[in-house]
């Protein structure tokens, strides 16, 4: 097949979108398909043989200059005006503006592709591709409406108003999702949440889990660092539960030697930095960011325990990556985590989300028991090898493409080569 894979932003080493695009495109190419990725900034890292078409934006959320005001000479058309105007009024424009730009490019090249696969954008531009009869599939990792609820629950005053405006794009995503005949998601838990929050017919949804490179994320040859706990999370995002983990670490450090390594980029003076200072645990917490896959795998392999304290996850790549490294887990019983990690006590000890006392107790029990850690780690590695390879993810995704093509107006017209 000739596949156009869309991603409105694709950070290579943080967040799930860039990782998904890189490894799915690799798996599809290994199966013999031609893949061209259309991405906004930041662009993904892609394997040789996978093409990249840059869908250039005003790059208003660049890490080096977030919320920047572009020079008037940078404004090229009405979509640029829409992008900067939405930012100036506290909204998040990228899903919409990316979809409009990508749709313009793809309408001109529609004959070059058998299927278009959108990754979590769900912008109005996709509907113009659908009207043009282009076979279309969209992945929804989880409904962003859940993030909105969690953040609004913690916000007060003016912050609530700005958050409601920022998350305004979720209304568009729900409308577009209801109009698309074929949606993919990454877990049964996410499928149920999408059906409820976006009012999508469950028959529109297919579950295809994410994968991991088990050759890179592998058990370490060297001994693990005593007392080290590793967690990967957007630390200043309330839904990731990092504040709860910090409270648990503060309790643990009164009882034992412990080190927490957070794979995250903290906002200077932000809530996580403030909480670390309030708890007086700066000497046992360190943060790292921008790691390559190899460096991340080495870090996970160096830990005695990995922790996923999220209040919600649509899938949780960190869970799978830790299991692939044979690192035992303590994780929240939230969202799709039990579905991904298996029953409590098999590959992970599961605790109630948001419960710092339970989290500290579970971490303490694992740190005290080398035998228990070895058992959980071995079970996790076996589960990954059995269920979570990118090759199987790509093959299942191709099956969904074939179904979308068969249902499209192009069916029977000789437009596809699958």
LINBELDA-V814522 format. One record per residue. N is the residue number from 1. PSI is psi in radians with two decimals (* if undefined). D_CENTER is the distance of its C-alpha to the mean C-alpha in Angstrom with 2 decimals. Layout:
n={N N}
psi={PSI PSI}
d_center={D_CENTER D_CENTER}
//
This chain:
n={1 2 3 4 5 6 7 8 9 10 11 12 13 14 15 16 17 18 19 20 21 22 23 24 25 26 27 28 29 30 31 32 33 34 35 36 37 38 39 40 41 42 43 44 45 46 47 48 49 50 51 52 53 54 55 56 57 58 59 60 61 62 63 64 65 66 67 68 69 70 71 72 73 74 75 76 77 78 79 80 81 82 83 84 85 86 87 88 89 90 91 92 93 94 95 96 97 98 99 100 101 102 103 104 105 106 107 108 109 110 111 112 113 114 115 116 117 118 119 120 121 122 123 124 125 126 127 128 129 130 131 132 133 134 135 136 137 138 139 140 141 142 143 144 145 146 147 148 149 150 151 152 153 154 155 156 157 158 159 160 161 162 163 164 165 166 167 168 169 170 171 172 173 174 175 176 177 178 179 180 181 182 183 184 185 186 187 188 189 190 191 192 193 194 195 196 197 198 199 200 201 202 203 204 205 206 207 208 209 210 211 212 213 214 215 216 217 218 219 220 221 222 223 224 225 226 227 228 229 230 231 232 233 234 235 236 237 238 239 240 241 242 243 244 245 246 247 248 249 250 251 252 253 254 255 256 257 258 259 260 261 262 263 264 265 266 267 268 269 270 271 272 273 274 275 276 277 278 279 280 281 282 283 284 285 286 287 288 289 290 291 292 293 294 295 296 297 298 299 300 301 302 303 304 305 306 307 308 309 310 311 312 313 314 315 316 317 318 319 320 321 322 323 324 325 326 327 328 329 330 331 332 333 334 335 336 337 338 339 340 341 342 343 344 345 346 347 348 349 350 351 352 353 354 355 356 357 358 359 360 361 362 363 364 365 366 367 368 369 370 371 372 373 374 375 376 377 378 379 380 381 382 383 384 385 386 387 388 389 390 391 392 393 394 395 396 397 398 399 400 401 402 403 404 405 406 407 408 409 410 411 412 413 414 415 416 417 418}
psi={2.73 1.99 2.24 2.06 2.08 2.42 2.06 -0.41 2.52 1.00 2.26 -0.61 0.23 2.56 2.83 -0.34 -0.83 -0.64 -0.77 -0.82 -0.76 -0.87 -0.58 -0.77 -0.66 -0.83 -0.71 -0.73 -0.67 -0.44 -0.01 0.12 2.71 2.18 2.29 2.13 2.23 2.00 2.52 3.08 2.57 2.56 2.70 2.85 2.21 2.69 2.70 2.42 -0.24 2.12 2.63 2.21 2.05 2.19 1.59 2.42 -3.03 -0.10 0.94 -0.17 0.48 2.35 -0.56 -0.38 1.17 2.53 0.60 2.71 2.05 2.69 2.52 -0.53 -0.30 -0.32 2.03 -0.55 -3.02 -0.46 -0.67 -0.72 -0.72 -0.71 -0.88 -0.63 -0.69 -0.70 -0.78 -0.41 0.44 0.20 3.02 1.85 -0.26 -0.78 -0.72 -0.92 -0.63 -0.79 -0.65 -0.75 -0.78 -0.69 -0.68 -0.78 -0.74 -0.57 -0.63 -0.34 0.40 -0.60 -0.23 -0.18 2.54 -0.50 2.57 2.29 1.96 2.40 1.58 0.18 -1.02 0.77 2.83 -0.47 -0.51 -0.55 -0.50 -0.57 -0.68 -0.74 -0.51 -0.02 0.24 2.20 2.30 2.32 2.50 2.39 2.25 1.86 -0.76 2.77 2.16 -0.23 -0.49 -0.75 -0.74 -0.80 -0.78 -0.78 -0.69 -0.59 -0.49 -0.26 2.73 2.61 -2.30 -0.55 -0.64 -0.70 -0.80 -0.60 -0.72 -0.69 -0.79 -0.77 0.25 -0.46 -0.29 -0.47 -0.74 -0.78 -0.70 -0.76 -0.78 -0.75 -0.69 -0.43 -0.28 2.30 -0.33 1.95 2.46 2.57 3.05 -0.09 2.79 -0.62 -0.81 -0.69 -0.76 -0.70 -0.68 -0.79 -0.69 -0.94 -0.68 -0.02 0.79 2.47 2.15 -0.43 -0.30 -0.25 2.34 2.44 2.09 1.87 2.89 2.99 -3.05 2.61 1.69 -0.21 -0.60 -0.86 1.54 2.73 2.49 2.65 -0.39 2.74 2.66 2.68 2.15 2.29 0.08 2.27 2.31 2.40 2.42 2.12 2.67 1.67 -0.51 0.16 2.01 -0.59 -0.36 -0.14 0.37 -0.60 -0.68 -0.72 -0.70 -0.69 -0.70 -0.71 -0.66 -0.66 -0.77 -0.70 -0.26 -0.25 -0.33 2.96 2.19 2.58 2.27 2.18 2.03 2.11 1.63 2.67 1.97 2.54 2.22 2.19 0.17 -3.11 -0.61 -0.78 -0.75 -0.72 -0.67 -0.73 -0.76 -0.69 -0.18 0.67 0.35 -0.42 -0.24 0.12 2.25 2.70 2.57 2.68 2.93 0.46 2.51 2.94 -0.72 -0.76 -0.69 -0.75 -0.71 -0.70 -0.81 -0.67 -0.31 -0.19 2.55 -0.55 2.45 2.62 2.34 1.63 0.31 2.61 -0.28 2.49 2.36 -0.48 -1.15 1.43 -0.69 -0.60 -0.82 -0.70 -0.72 -0.79 -0.68 -0.53 0.06 0.38 2.15 2.69 2.52 2.17 2.77 2.54 1.25 2.45 -2.27 -0.01 -0.81 -0.58 -0.69 -0.79 -0.26 -3.10 2.65 2.24 -0.07 -1.00 -0.24 2.63 2.08 2.38 2.78 2.36 2.42 0.10 1.68 -0.62 -0.80 -0.65 -0.79 -0.73 -0.73 -0.72 -0.75 -0.75 -0.72 -0.73 -0.46 -0.17 1.60 -0.65 -0.75 -0.75 -0.75 -0.70 -0.83 -0.75 -0.77 -0.72 -0.70 -0.77 -0.77 -0.68 -0.71 -0.83 -0.53 -0.56 -0.48 1.07 2.52 -0.49 -0.74 -0.61 -0.80 -0.74 -0.75 -0.61 -0.69 -0.67 -0.70 -0.66 -0.81 -0.69 -0.73 -0.69 -0.75 -0.51 -0.19 2.85 -0.33 -0.32 2.32 0.00 0.08 0.33 -0.33 2.84 0.47 *}
d_center={25.56 24.83 21.18 19.72 15.92 14.69 11.83 12.81 11.25 10.08 10.24 11.17 10.57 8.19 4.74 2.58 5.23 8.13 7.76 7.57 10.41 12.34 12.65 13.10 15.64 17.30 17.72 19.12 21.44 22.64 23.67 25.78 23.98 23.91 20.57 20.41 17.21 17.69 15.49 16.06 16.10 14.67 15.22 13.54 15.50 16.93 19.52 23.15 23.98 20.82 21.86 20.15 21.42 20.63 20.36 21.75 21.22 22.97 20.10 20.67 17.67 18.41 17.93 21.66 22.85 20.60 22.31 24.99 27.82 28.38 31.95 33.73 34.17 30.42 30.52 31.04 30.86 30.13 26.33 26.44 28.57 26.17 23.28 25.37 27.11 24.00 22.84 26.39 26.37 23.23 20.94 17.68 18.89 16.32 15.10 18.84 20.37 18.11 18.89 22.56 22.77 21.01 23.22 26.28 25.60 24.91 27.91 30.10 28.77 28.23 30.80 28.78 25.90 25.99 22.62 19.91 16.28 14.13 10.34 9.55 12.51 15.18 17.80 21.52 22.14 20.81 23.76 26.21 24.93 25.40 28.88 29.68 29.18 26.30 24.41 20.93 17.84 14.59 11.24 10.02 6.94 8.84 11.55 11.09 14.66 13.73 12.40 15.64 17.80 16.78 17.34 20.51 21.85 21.92 23.18 26.88 29.19 28.21 24.61 24.29 25.75 23.48 20.32 21.68 22.27 18.87 17.12 19.81 17.57 16.33 19.89 19.63 16.45 18.34 21.44 19.94 18.13 21.58 23.22 21.21 22.78 20.00 16.43 14.03 11.57 10.19 12.60 15.93 14.87 12.38 15.24 17.67 15.78 15.37 19.02 20.13 18.37 18.58 21.85 20.85 23.22 21.72 23.56 21.20 18.24 17.70 15.42 14.11 11.99 9.77 11.92 12.90 15.78 18.28 20.83 18.94 17.42 20.86 23.23 25.03 28.70 29.46 29.97 27.26 27.83 29.67 28.00 24.70 21.54 18.14 15.02 11.65 10.38 10.53 14.13 15.51 13.18 15.35 12.86 11.85 15.55 16.50 19.85 20.70 20.07 22.31 24.98 24.88 25.32 28.15 29.86 29.43 30.88 34.08 34.56 33.42 32.10 28.33 25.83 22.26 20.02 16.94 14.40 13.79 15.62 17.80 19.47 23.19 25.01 21.93 21.63 20.39 23.17 25.62 24.80 25.24 28.58 29.68 29.17 30.92 28.49 27.91 29.89 27.57 24.13 22.80 19.63 18.38 15.89 15.58 16.01 16.25 15.04 18.66 18.93 15.87 17.37 20.71 19.60 18.07 21.28 23.41 22.40 24.50 21.75 17.97 16.78 13.79 15.44 12.88 14.66 12.08 9.05 8.31 7.99 7.36 7.23 9.54 11.86 12.35 12.80 15.30 17.08 17.42 19.19 21.47 20.52 21.33 19.00 19.63 16.95 17.04 18.24 15.61 13.63 12.72 13.39 17.03 16.30 14.18 16.56 19.70 22.60 23.31 25.09 24.18 21.33 20.49 22.49 20.88 21.94 21.93 19.11 20.63 23.64 24.33 27.54 26.08 23.30 26.03 28.25 25.76 24.94 28.70 29.56 27.31 28.53 32.06 31.80 31.32 32.18 29.52 26.82 28.07 28.04 24.50 23.26 25.23 24.03 20.35 21.06 23.04 20.42 17.87 20.70 21.65 18.43 15.42 16.60 15.07 18.60 18.69 15.34 16.93 20.21 18.97 17.23 20.58 22.38 20.49 21.38 24.96 25.14 23.88 26.46 29.15 28.70 28.73 31.97 31.98 32.67 36.14 36.58 35.85 32.85 30.57 31.09 29.13}
//
